Amino acid sequence: MRAIIIGGGSVSKNLKEYILPGDFIVCADSGYDRAKRLGIVPDLVIGDMDSIVSSVESGPEIITAPVQKDETDSMLCVDTLAERGYDEILLFGALGGRPDHSFANITLLLYAAKKGIHLEIVHEMSHMFIIDSRTEISGKKGDTFSLFALGGDACGITTKGLLYPLSDETLYADNPRGVSNELLENNIAVSVKNGYLLAIHIKGGEKNEQH
């Protein structure tokens, strides 16, 4: 099952284009303000409500968390969705605000992957997700595609369809070697034998890197 999380960071105006019939929509705290401005009615609002501006109108389920807690609001959303059986999540509004919040949301990708959940951050033309086995990715020739070892070194990496290929190689967590590769084909494949890869797919190529 698929769900959408809307966070309090920068949210693209085309968010509605990603929402499919049947998607369960969750707002993380001030993500409700972002959703309301776009005319999106969530199914659930989760958070400590310390940064939300709008009054939550009747309709959505509300889960209120204490302000002093170990989890971020986005993490609470992931945990709640996992408990309810959702295994595919798109996260919007994860970046563009405070850098510590942005980094916390990036680490959530690994947290979710270890729970068997495919979590993907969508930010303007960029998509961020974890690869921990063989994965096929669709895009367009010329798109920018970067790979980083996350949570430790990643070994046995092989890619197909990229300008700078890897063949059973290692990416190290302290070395950004995998930045700014490029799609040579509309469909590529990436596999890793051990470890986790953070993939960043920038649709449209390097001209969109500023987003």
C-alpha positions as CSV (number, residue, x, y, z in Angstrom):
1,M,0.0,0.0,0.0
2,R,1.2,3.5,-0.7
3,A,1.1,6.7,1.4
4,I,2.1,10.3,1.0
5,I,3.8,12.3,3.8
6,I,3.8,16.1,3.6
7,G,6.4,17.7,5.8
8,G,7.0,21.3,6.8
9,G,9.8,22.0,4.3
10,S,9.7,23.2,0.7
11,V,6.8,21.6,-1.1
12,S,6.5,21.6,-4.9
13,K,3.4,23.1,-6.4
14,N,3.0,20.0,-8.6
15,L,2.6,17.7,-5.5
16,K,-1.0,17.0,-6.5
17,E,0.3,15.3,-9.7
18,Y,1.9,12.6,-7.6
19,I,-1.2,11.7,-5.6
20,L,-3.0,8.6,-6.9
21,P,-6.5,7.4,-6.0
22,G,-6.2,5.3,-2.9
23,D,-3.1,7.1,-1.5
24,F,-3.3,7.6,2.2
25,I,-2.2,11.2,2.9
26,V,-0.4,12.2,6.2
27,C,0.8,15.6,7.3
28,A,3.7,16.0,9.6
29,D,2.9,18.9,11.9
30,S,3.2,22.1,9.8
31,G,3.0,20.0,6.7
32,Y,-0.7,20.6,7.2
33,D,-0.2,24.3,6.3
34,R,1.5,23.3,3.1
35,A,-1.3,20.9,2.2
36,K,-4.0,23.4,3.0
37,R,-2.4,26.0,0.7
38,L,-2.5,23.4,-2.1
39,G,-6.1,22.4,-1.4
40,I,-5.1,18.9,-0.2
41,V,-7.2,17.3,2.5
42,P,-5.1,14.8,4.5
43,D,-6.4,11.6,6.1
44,L,-4.1,12.0,9.1
45,V,-2.2,14.8,10.9
46,I,0.7,13.7,13.2
47,G,3.0,15.8,15.3
48,D,3.6,17.9,18.5
49,M,1.8,20.8,16.8
50,D,4.5,23.2,17.8
51,S,5.0,24.8,14.3
52,I,1.6,24.4,12.7
53,V,-0.2,27.7,12.0
54,S,-3.6,26.7,10.6
55,S,-6.3,25.2,12.7
56,V,-6.9,21.6,11.7
57,E,-10.4,21.4,10.2
58,S,-12.7,18.6,11.0
59,G,-12.1,15.4,9.0
60,P,-8.5,14.3,9.4
61,E,-7.6,11.9,12.2
62,I,-5.2,13.6,14.6
63,I,-2.3,12.0,16.6
64,T,-0.7,14.5,19.0
65,A,2.8,13.8,20.2
66,P,4.6,15.5,23.1
67,V,6.9,18.3,22.2
68,Q,9.8,16.7,24.1
69,K,10.3,13.4,22.4
70,D,13.1,11.4,20.7
71,E,11.4,11.0,17.3
72,T,10.9,13.7,14.7
73,D,7.4,14.3,13.4
74,S,8.3,12.7,10.1
75,M,9.7,9.6,11.9
76,L,6.4,9.3,13.8
77,C,4.6,9.4,10.4
78,V,6.8,6.6,9.1
79,D,6.4,4.5,12.2
80,T,2.6,5.0,12.1
81,L,2.3,4.1,8.5
82,A,4.5,1.0,9.0
83,E,2.2,-0.2,11.8
84,R,-0.7,0.2,9.4
85,G,0.9,-1.9,6.7
86,Y,2.1,0.8,4.2
87,D,5.3,-0.3,2.5
88,E,5.7,2.5,-0.1
89,I,5.9,6.1,1.0
90,L,6.5,9.4,-0.9
91,L,7.8,12.2,1.4
92,F,7.3,15.8,0.4
93,G,8.5,18.9,2.3
94,A,11.5,17.0,3.6
95,L,14.1,19.5,2.4
96,G,14.5,23.3,2.1
97,G,14.1,24.3,5.7
98,R,16.5,23.9,8.5
99,P,19.6,21.9,7.5
100,D,19.4,19.7,10.6
101,H,15.8,18.8,9.7
102,S,16.7,18.1,6.1
103,F,19.5,15.8,7.2
104,A,17.2,14.0,9.7
105,N,14.8,13.3,6.9
106,I,17.5,11.9,4.7
107,T,18.5,9.5,7.4
108,L,14.9,8.4,7.5
109,L,15.4,6.8,4.1
110,L,17.8,4.4,5.7
111,Y,15.6,3.9,8.7
112,A,12.6,3.0,6.5
113,A,14.7,0.7,4.3
114,K,15.7,-1.4,7.3
115,K,12.0,-1.8,8.1
116,G,11.4,-3.1,4.5
117,I,9.7,0.2,3.5
118,H,10.5,2.0,0.2
119,L,10.6,5.6,1.3
120,E,11.3,8.2,-1.4
121,I,11.9,11.9,-0.9
122,V,10.5,14.1,-3.7
123,H,11.9,17.6,-3.9
124,E,11.2,19.6,-7.0
125,M,12.9,17.6,-9.8
126,S,14.9,15.4,-7.4
127,H,14.1,12.0,-6.1
128,M,16.1,10.4,-3.2
129,F,15.8,6.8,-2.2
130,I,17.8,3.8,-0.9
131,I,19.1,0.9,-3.0
132,D,20.0,-2.2,-1.0
133,S,19.8,-4.9,-3.8
134,R,19.2,-4.8,-7.5
135,T,17.0,-1.9,-8.6
136,E,15.9,-0.6,-12.0
137,I,15.3,3.1,-12.4
138,S,13.4,4.9,-15.2
139,G,14.4,8.4,-16.3
140,K,15.6,10.2,-19.4
141,K,19.0,10.3,-21.1
142,G,20.9,13.2,-19.6
143,D,19.4,13.0,-16.1
144,T,21.9,13.4,-13.3
145,F,22.2,10.4,-11.0
146,S,24.4,10.3,-7.9
147,L,25.1,7.4,-5.5
148,F,26.5,7.6,-2.0
149,A,27.3,5.0,0.6
150,L,25.0,5.6,3.6
151,G,25.4,4.1,7.0
152,G,28.8,2.5,6.1
153,D,30.7,1.4,3.1
154,A,28.7,-0.2,0.3
155,C,30.4,-3.1,-1.6
156,G,29.8,-5.0,-4.8
157,I,28.2,-2.2,-6.7
158,T,27.5,-2.7,-10.4
159,T,25.6,-0.2,-12.6
160,K,24.3,-0.3,-16.2
161,G,23.3,2.6,-18.3
162,L,25.4,5.3,-16.6
163,L,28.1,7.5,-18.1
164,Y,30.6,6.4,-15.4
165,P,29.9,2.7,-14.8
166,L,30.8,0.7,-11.7
167,S,31.6,-3.0,-11.9
168,D,31.6,-4.9,-8.6
169,E,33.1,-1.9,-6.9
170,T,33.0,-0.2,-3.5
171,L,31.7,3.2,-2.5
172,Y,33.0,4.5,0.8
173,A,31.0,6.4,3.3
174,D,33.7,9.1,3.6
175,N,34.2,9.6,-0.1
176,P,31.7,11.4,-2.5
177,R,33.0,9.6,-5.6
178,G,29.5,8.8,-6.8
179,V,28.3,12.3,-7.3
180,S,27.1,13.7,-10.6
181,N,26.9,10.7,-12.8
182,E,24.6,10.8,-15.9
183,L,22.0,8.5,-17.5
184,L,23.0,7.3,-20.9
185,E,19.7,5.4,-21.3
186,N,16.1,5.9,-20.2
187,N,16.3,2.9,-18.0
188,I,19.3,2.0,-15.9
189,A,20.1,-0.7,-13.3
190,V,22.0,-0.5,-10.0
191,S,22.9,-3.4,-7.8
192,V,24.8,-3.6,-4.5
193,K,25.8,-6.8,-2.7
194,N,26.4,-5.4,0.8
195,G,25.4,-2.1,2.3
196,Y,23.1,0.7,1.5
197,L,23.3,3.3,-1.3
198,L,21.6,6.7,-1.2
199,A,20.5,7.4,-4.8
200,I,19.7,10.9,-5.9
201,H,18.0,11.2,-9.3
202,I,17.8,14.7,-10.7
203,K,15.4,14.7,-13.6
204,G,16.4,17.1,-16.3
205,G,20.1,17.0,-15.6
206,E,22.5,19.3,-13.8
207,K,20.6,22.5,-14.7
208,N,18.1,21.5,-11.9
209,E,20.8,20.9,-9.2
210,Q,20.0,24.2,-7.5
211,H,16.6,22.8,-6.5
